[in-house]
Amino acid sequence: MSTAQILAELPKLPKPELKAIRRRLQELAERDEDVALCDQTALAGAQLLDRMEEEDARLSKGRGLER
């Protein structure tokens, strides 16, 4: 089966089967070092943003600037 045929059949699948396919594709992507590095970088960025927002909220609250 060609890639084009597989892609054409995807919209015809029931949701549970699509979910299983997404899960399997995610598993395969996690094996790729580049994908893993991107995931780690995105997580680190999100954690940094969370810390910055928490600090901003703490400082704003201390100055009576609650949001």
C-alpha positions as CSV (number, residue, x, y, z in Angstrom):
1,M,0.0,0.0,0.0
2,S,1.4,3.4,-0.9
3,T,1.6,6.4,1.3
4,A,-1.0,8.1,-0.7
5,Q,-3.4,5.2,-0.3
6,I,-2.8,5.1,3.4
7,L,-3.5,8.8,3.8
8,A,-6.6,8.5,1.7
9,E,-8.0,5.8,4.0
10,L,-7.3,7.6,7.3
11,P,-10.5,9.8,7.2
12,K,-12.5,6.6,6.8
13,L,-11.3,5.1,10.0
14,P,-13.2,5.2,13.3
15,K,-11.9,7.4,16.1
16,P,-10.5,4.6,18.2
17,E,-8.4,3.3,15.3
18,L,-7.2,6.9,14.5
19,K,-6.2,7.3,18.2
20,A,-4.2,4.0,18.0
21,I,-2.4,5.2,14.9
22,R,-1.6,8.6,16.5
23,R,-0.2,6.7,19.5
24,R,2.0,4.5,17.4
25,L,3.3,7.5,15.3
26,Q,4.1,9.2,18.6
27,E,6.0,6.2,19.8
28,L,8.0,6.1,16.5
29,A,8.7,9.8,16.7
30,E,10.0,9.5,20.2
31,R,12.7,7.1,19.0
32,D,14.1,9.8,16.7
33,E,16.9,11.7,18.5
34,D,16.0,15.0,16.8
35,V,12.3,14.7,17.9
36,A,13.4,13.9,21.4
37,L,15.7,16.9,21.5
38,C,12.9,19.2,20.3
39,D,10.6,17.8,22.9
40,Q,13.2,18.4,25.6
41,T,13.8,21.9,24.4
42,A,10.1,22.7,24.2
43,L,9.6,21.3,27.7
44,A,12.4,23.4,29.1
45,G,11.0,26.5,27.5
46,A,7.6,25.9,28.9
47,Q,9.0,25.3,32.3
48,L,11.0,28.6,32.1
49,L,7.8,30.4,31.0
50,D,5.9,28.9,33.9
51,R,8.5,30.1,36.4
52,M,8.6,33.6,34.9
53,E,4.8,33.9,35.1
54,E,4.8,32.7,38.7
55,E,7.5,35.2,39.6
56,D,5.6,38.0,37.8
57,A,2.4,37.1,39.6
58,R,4.2,37.0,42.9
59,L,5.8,40.4,42.3
60,S,2.5,41.9,41.1
61,K,0.7,40.6,44.2
62,G,3.4,42.1,46.4
63,R,2.9,45.5,44.8
64,G,-0.9,45.3,45.0
65,L,-1.2,44.8,41.2
66,E,-3.2,41.6,41.3
67,R,-4.6,40.4,38.0
